[in-house]
Amino acid sequence: MVSHVALVPDDVFSTAVLERLDCVKALCALASTSRRFRQLSSCDTLWKTLWTARWGEPVGLTRRAASLAGGFKALFGSKDRIEKASAPWTKPCPEELKASVEKLTNRLHGDAQQVSVVFLVDGSGSVNAEEFDAMLAFVLDASTQLRDSVQNCQVSVVQFSNDVRVEAALAPVDLEALRKVTREMVRMNGGTNVAVAIQKAGQLLKRDAAPDSMRHVILLTDGRVDSYQAHEARQMADQLADEQRHVSLFAYGVGRGVDRAELLHIIGGPPTCPLPPTAAAANATAAAAATAAAGAAGPQVQAVPAAGAAAAEGAAGSSSGSSGSGGGSGGSPTGMSLSAWDEPPEDRYLALCVRDEPPW
């Protein structure tokens, strides 16, 4: 039987047999029978198909992780091991994590360009101690990778709940100082005001980052906010991207019952639901008044888009904002770019430590 199969050309065998093996165990079992079948069953396309069946269609971040791993077969094995070891939690494999943090090291104007990163750590009541520690561990790991990859890099750590608290000012990476800060951080508890956290990040970047610096805001949270709060956070993110250059927003899901859809909306995706009518009307009125005032002042005065106008336009055009266009002029309902490289929000999101159940 094996001798007859051995006579089948590789391309025919791949199409007729291997592509029909939708079970990982069956594919691995076949690979163990001979050197030829081991080579054929290592086909990257086959393992990409198996990945898609188990974890969904690969996004750009996943494809980069596969490249770092040496192919989808190696990435599949790495992800499978992490999934089994961390169950019932969902965590990224090392290659996914590296691919994600690698984005923070990219620069638009050469190796001398400064990279400034603000970590926004959720200290609200829906986050427990274990999840809080997972965020702080990521801050240290990401800062280490940044320091090793970027010559001119600075980071800041901001904890937020109802209000914000700057735990570490924006300054060159000092791992010992960061370890001390994270050891001594105490959760604030309370609500989840993402908007005020993004506002604080913008203030720190505007005050302490170099004028031409790459600016990254890293949101670490469970994303459990209502739609109005998510709209407010998105307004603030749009305002930040409009006022400062080279801005990118990233989100890392941490906790039980993470609201991925709202996090994607905040960092550049379409709204999950329209803005409440009363708020939308108030914002539209404010935007119209600002435009009228600018026109009355004469042609030498240029109107500055208000955050309220961003919200009103986002509510009116929620269906036109594509989550796959990357927060560029086509991806954000407001036309603001929430990625310096026009990457889709899915490539700027990662489930860091997620469990599919309600929070405490």
N, C-alpha and C positions, 0 to 999 in steps of 0.2 A: 504494500500500500504506500509506504513511504517512498519507495523507488519511483512509482508512477507520479507522485506529487512532485518529486524532485525534478522531473522532466518539464514541469510547467514553467514557462518564462516568468521572470520576476514581476513584470508589469501586469500580466494576466493574473498571477497568483495574488498580488496585492489587491486587485480590483475584485476578484471572485471570492477570496477567502478572508484576508486580513480586515478589509473594511466592514465585513459582516460580524466581526468579533467585537461586540459591544461590551464585553465583560473583561475587565482588567486581568482577572485570574486566568481566563482562557488565553488571552494574548501572552501573558507571562509563561504559561504552561507550554504553549507552542514554541516560544523563544528558547525554552530549555531543551528542546529536542535536537537541535543541530545549529551549527554556526550560521548557516544560510538563513534559517528562520529567525535566529537571534538578530541578525542584521536587518532583515526585512521588518521585523516587528518593532524595531527602534525608529521607524519612520515618524518624523515629527508631526506630520499631518494627522496620523492616526491618534497620537497622544493628545494633540490639540482638540480632536473630536471628542475624545474621552473626557478631557478637561471641561469642554463646553457642556457635555451631558451632565456632569456632576456639579460644576460651579458656575455655569453660565458662560455666555460669549465673552472671550477675553477682550479687555480694553487695552489701551496703550500701555498702561502701567504693568498689566499682566504680561504683555508681549516683551516688555523690557526685562521683567523678572525672568522670563523663560530664556532670554538671551544671556543673562547673568548666570543662570543655572546650567547652561549648556544645552538647552532644548526643553521641549514640553514634557518629555519623558522624565527627565531629572526633576523638573519643577513639580510634576504630578506626584512623584515620590516624596519630595520635600513637604508639599502641602498635606499629603495624606498622613505623614508622620506627625506633623504639628497638630492636625485635626484630632487625631487619636489621643495624643498626649495631653491636649488642652481641653478635651470634652468635659463638660457641656459648653465650654466657652469657645468662641470662634476667634482665632488669632491668625495674623499673617505669618507665612513662612519667612525665613531669613531673606530670601531673594526678593520677595514682595516688599519687605520693609526697606531693604537696601535701595531698591528701585524707586521707592517713594521718597526717601530722604535724599537720594541722588538729585532729585529735581531742585532741591534747595541750593545745590552747589552750582547750578548752571548760571552763566552770566551772559549778558548781551554784548559787553564791550571789553572782552579780554580778561585775563587772569588777575589784573590789577584792580578790577572793579570790586568795590566793597559789597558784601552780602550781609543784610541786617534782618534778623529773624525775631519775631515776638511770639512767644508761646502763650496762648490764652488757656488757662487751666480751669476747668469747671469745678467749683467748690460748693455747689448747691446741695440741697438736701436729698436730691434723687441719686446722688453719687455716694457710694459707701467707701469705707477705708481701703478695701482691696482695689477697687476701681481707681481711686485717687492715687494710690501707690503706682498703679500701672501707667498712669499719665506721667507721673514724675520720673519713672524709670525711662519712659520714652524720651522725655526732655533731655535726660543725661545721655542716652544712647545717640540721639540725633545730634546733640551738641558735640559729642566726641567725633562723629563722622564728619561734621562740618569743619571742626578744627583741623582734622587730618587732611581735608580736601581743599580747603579755602584758606589762602594766606591772610586775607583781610576780612575777618568775619566777626560779627558781634551779635549777641543774643540778649533777650530780656524775658523774664518770666512774670506774668500777670495772672493772679487768681481772681476769678469773678463769681459773683452770686447775684444778690440784688444790687450790689455795688462792686467796685473793683479795688484790688490792693496790689500795688507793684511790689513783688517779692524780690526781683532783681532788675536793676535798671539796665538799659541798653548799653552794653559795654563789650569789649573784646572777650572772647571765650576764656573763662577761668574755671576749669573743671572742679578744682578743689572748692572754690567759692560756691559753685552751683550745687555741689554735693551737700555743703553745709546748709545752703538755702532750702533745698528739698527735704533734708532731714528735719528741719525746724518748722516747715510749713504746717499750719493747722487749718483744717477745712473751715470755711466761713459758714456753711449751711445757708438755708434760705432759698430764694427763687433763682431763676436762670435768666439774667439780663445780658443776652449776647450783644445787643446793640451798644450798651455802654462799654463792654469789653473791647469791641472793635474800635469804638471812638477813642478809648485810651491808647490802644495800639497805634492808631494814627497820630495821636499827639506825641508819643514817644519817638516814632519814626521821623516825624517832621522836625522835632527838636534835636535829636541826637544822631540821625543817620546822615551820611554824606549826601550831597545833592544828587549825585548820579548813582546812588546805591541801589542794588536789587533789594526789594522790600517784600518780605514774606510774613504773612500773618497765619499762624497755625492754631486752629480752633480744636481743642480737645474737650469733647463733651458728649453727652448722650442725646443731645438735640431735642430733648423733650420740652418743647415750648409750643404755645398755641400759635395759630396761623398769623394773628396780628403781631405777636412778638417776632415771628420769623420775618414778616414784612418789614418791621422796624430795623431788624438786624441787616436785612438786605439793603435797605435804604442807606444805612450807615456804611456798608461795604461799597456800594456804588459811589457814595460821596468821597470815600477814601481813594478809590481808584480814579476819580475825576480830579481830585486835588493834588495827588502825588504821582510821580512817574514810577514805572517798573514795579507795580504792585501785583502780587499774587496771593490768593486766599486758598488755604488748604483746610480740610476737615478730617479729623480722626475720631471715629465712633468708639466710645468707651462706655460700658455700662449695660444694664438690663433694659430691654425694650428700646433700643436706640432707634430714633426716628431718622432713618437715612434720607428719606425724601425731603424733609425740612432742611437737613444739613446741606444737601445738594442745592436746594433753592438758595440758601444763604450765600453759598460760594459761587453762584452763577447760574444755577438751573432755573427752570420755570416755577412759578408759584404752585403750591399744592391746592390752593383754592383762592378765589378772588378776594381782594381787600374788602373789608366791611364797608357797606355803602356810605355810612356817615363819615368815616375816616377818609374814604376816597374823595368824597365831595369836598371836605375841608381842605385836603391836600391840593385838589385841583383849583380851588378858589385861591389858595395861597400862591400857587404857581402862576395863575393868571394875573394876580395883583402884582407879583414881582416882575412879570413881563411888561405889564402896563407902565409900571414905575420906571423901568429901564428905558422904555420907548419915550416917555415924557422927558427924561433927562437929556435926551439928545443922542445923536449917533456915536458920540465919543464914549458913551458908557455901554459896556457890554454886560448883558444879563448873565448871571451865574446860575446854573441849574440848581434848584433847591432840592433837598432830600424828599420833600413832599411831592414834588413833580415826578421824581423817580417812582415813588409808590403809586401815584395816580396812573402813570403810563404803564407800569407793570400790571396794574389791575385791569386796565383797558386792553392790554395786549398779551395777557397771560398765555393765550393759545399760540401766539406767534413766537414766543421764546423757545428755542430748541435747546434741550439739555445736551445735545451732542455737538453743538457748534463751539463750545469752549469759552463762553463768556466774552467773545469778541463782539464786534458790531452786530453780528447776527445771533449770538447766543444769549445775550442779555436783553430783556425787554427795554431797558433804558439806553442801550447802546454803550454802556460802560464796559470796560474789559476787566474782569476779575482774575485774569491770568496774563502774565507778561508774555507768554508764548501762545496765547489763544488756545490753551488746552481745554477740553471739555471738563466739566466738574467731576465726571466719573473718574477721570485720571488724577484728580486732586482729592480724592476721598479714599480712605482705607479703614476697614473694620479692625481696630487695634485690639480691642478686648471686649467682645460683644456676647451677650447671652439673650436668647429669645424668650424673655419672660418679663413681667412687670417689675419695676424697681421696688426697693424695700418700702 
